[in-house]
Amino acid sequence: MKFQSINPADDQVVAEYELHTSARMEAIIEASRQAFLAWRERSFADRATLMHKAANVLRDNKATYGELMAREMGKPVVQGEGEAEKCAWVCDYYADNAEAFLAPYDVASGASRSYVTFQPLGPIFAIMPWNYPFWQVFRFAAPHLMAGNTGLLKHAPNVTGCAQAIEDVFHRAGFPQDVFRTLVIDTDQAAAVIANPAVRAVTLTGSTRAGKAVAAAAGKALKKTVLELGGSDPYLVLDDADLDLAIEACAASRLLNSGQSCIGAKRFLVAASLHDAFTAGMVARLGAAKVGDPCARDTAVGPLARHDLRDTLAAQVDASVAAGARCLVGGKVPDGAGCFYPPTVLTGVHPGMPAWDEELFGPVATIIPFKDEDEAVAIANGTPYGLGSAVFSADPAHAERVAARIEAGATFINSHVASDPRLPFGGIKDSGYGRELADHGIREFVNIKTVSIK
């Protein structure tokens, strides 16, 4: 069996990859376990030196990695280069801060001395998605390799080239051969990795359905998990918002990565007094965005990553329009090769429509008016998801009061949601649990060990 990487811009095969046999997979897992025994003994300073070198490899080769992302999953090349830069940032961040984040500390107790230490667990298995094929991996790998764990990556099949390039980044930086390895395996084989006693924890970024399956398998094996799952992020535009700023941020968030972002704005909840002006601004911005070849530097919106994803999005829009939603721009699958879908604006949506009930993973904006803030908060929270959110208001204190009522892992005020190495990242409800990034992220996969001396 082989994985195929297919360029979503022209439907041409980029490369084919042989899957690892079960025996090869088990050998890599054992090599990761053996590498852990030595890696955990290395000092933070030694690990940091190598992690800074990985950051340099990423920066020096960002054009190559940006082009690879464009070919494998359609990301506009300028955004791919920015993704490589962001990966370098997270490597540098944990190289500089891991030791402080995991420093032991004393606790007063009845003992003569008691303290808490943080010790690595072993090989960590990461199941990662295609939409940010470098960033999703490095935000897992940088903290947990710095903590002294080793990493095993199962990437999405369509970005296997990215997976191999990431392994190569660590090898070029001088990491020991088996500290970070890629497993070219299918979903059925992933269950065997989770069950393997050498694997100590599992992290997944993906759909809610995938998260439930991984959590069940990991629970059966008593393995800790961190899950970052789907989202239907609400952006609330209050009646005192700076309209131009809100339109700029909301349009940018909806088009980022061609709309294929878990934390991209999905639902725009707009005060009734601003609804018409906001809608006109969004139609103008989204309608003017250049759709085309992701390798062209002026392309704003590339293709979706696969035909099935484009077909699902088109069906969601069509079903919503059939149920009474109004499509103000876009909404039609273009002729020709590739997985393109135009930026689209929907209004007049209501519960029961896919545009209201489901996550739209593509460049489709759903605009919903509200009469007061209680209604806005109720609509924002009326979803099984709870990943990101945003509030726009000229009065930050006003915005903070509204933000406190929103059920989400993050609320950004007067800007679109973005992950940042310095800030914890993750969701609640069906958007998952656990945290990545910041000090919280690096402590997810360590043994928080108490030592008490009589």
Residue, then its C-alpha position, 0 to 999 in steps of 0.5 A: m500500500k502507498f500514500q499519494s501526495i496530490n497537488p490540490a491545485d492541479d490534481q497531479v501526483v507529487a509523490e508516492y510513499e510506501l507505508h511502514t510494515s508493522a515490523r518496521m513500525e515496531a522497530i522504530i518505536e523500540a528505537s525511540r524508547q532506546a533513544f529516550l533512555a539517553w536523551r532524558e539524561r542530556s542537560f537542558a543546555d545540550r537540548a537547547t543548543l540543538m533546538h536553536k539549531a533546528a530553528n536555524v534550519l527552519r529559517d534557512n530553508k523556509a522557501t523550500y518548506g513553503e513550496l512543499m506545503a503549497r504543493e502538498m496541501g495548497k497553502p499559499v506559499v507566503q503563508g507557508e514561509g511564515e509557518a516555517e518562521k513560526c516553527a523556528w520561533v517555538c523552537d527558540y522559545y522552548a530552548d530558552n524557557a524549558e528549564a525554567f518551566l520545569a524547574p523543581y520547587d519546594v513546598a512547605s509540608g510536615a517533612s523536613r523538606s518536600y519538593v516537586t520535580f518534573q521528569p520526562l515520560g518517554p516516547i510521545f505519539a503525535i497524530m497530526p493534521w494536514n492544515y498546518p503541516f509544520w506548525q502543528v508538529f513543532r508546537f508538540a515537538a519543541p516543548h516535549l523534546m526539550a522536556g526530555n521525551t522523544g517523539l513519534l509522528k503519524h502525519a496526515p497521508n497527503v503531507t507525508g513529504c512534510a512529515q519527512a522534511i520535519e524529521d530531516v530538520f531535527h537530523r540536520a540540527g544534530f539531534p540523535q537519530d531516533v529522538f524524533r521519528t516519522l511513522v508512515i502508517d495508516t489509521d489502523q496501525a495507529a491503534a497499535v502504536i497507542a497500545n504499545p507499552a513503550v509509548r507513554a502518551v498521545t497527542l492529536t490535533g484533528s476532528t472531534r470524531a478522531g479525538k473520541a477514537v484516540a481518547a478511547a484507545a488511549g484510555k484503554a491503555l491508560k495513556k494520557t492524551v491532549l486533544e485539539l479538535g474542531g471549532s466553530d469560532p464565534y466573532l462578536v462585533l458589538d454595537d460600539a466596535d470600530l467597524d473598519l478594524a472588525i471587518e479587516a480582522c474578521a476577513a483576514s481570519r476567515l481567509l487564513n490558510s484558505g479558510q482551513s483553520c480550526i481557530g479561523a473565524k467561522r460565525f460572525l455575530v454582529a449587532a443589528s445596527l452594524h449588520d448591513a455595513f459589516t456585511a457589505g464590508m465582508v462581501a467586498r473583502l472576500g470577493a476581492a481576495k485573489v484565488g489561484d496558484p498557491c505558489a504565486r506570491d500574490t495568491a490570497v486563497g489557494p485550493l482546499a487540500r483535497h477534493d472530498l473536503r471541497d465537496t463537503l464544503a460545497a454540499q454544506v453551502d448548497a444545503s444551507v442555501a436550499a434551506g433559505a440562507r442567502c449567498l451574497v458572493g461565491g458559493k459555486v464550485p469553479d470549473g477546471a482542475g484542482c480543489f478550489y472553492p471561492p470565498t463565500v458570504l452567507t446571511g439569513v442562516h438559522p438553526g438546522m442549517p449546516a452553516w449554523d450547526e456545523e464547522l465550515f472548513g473553508p473560506v465561507a463566512t456566516i453572518i448572524p445579527f443579534k439584538d442584544e448581548d445576551e442573545a449574542v452570548a447565547i448564540a456564541n455558546g450554542t455549539p458543541y465546540g469551544l476553541g477560540s472566539a473574539v470580541f470587537s468593541a471600542d471599550p476594552a472593559h466592555a469587551e472583557r465583560v462579554a469575553a468572560r461569558i463566552e465558553a472557549g479556550a481563548t477569547f481575543i479582543n479586537s484582533h483575530v485568534a492566533s496561537d502564540p508560543r507564549l500563550p496556552f492553547g486548547g479548547i473545551k467541550d467538543s474542541g478537546y482538552g489539555r493545553e499546548l504551548a506556554d508553560h502549561g503545554i510543556r507540563e502536559f507530558v511529564n511526571i509531576k513527581t513529589v519528593s518528601i524527606k522525613 
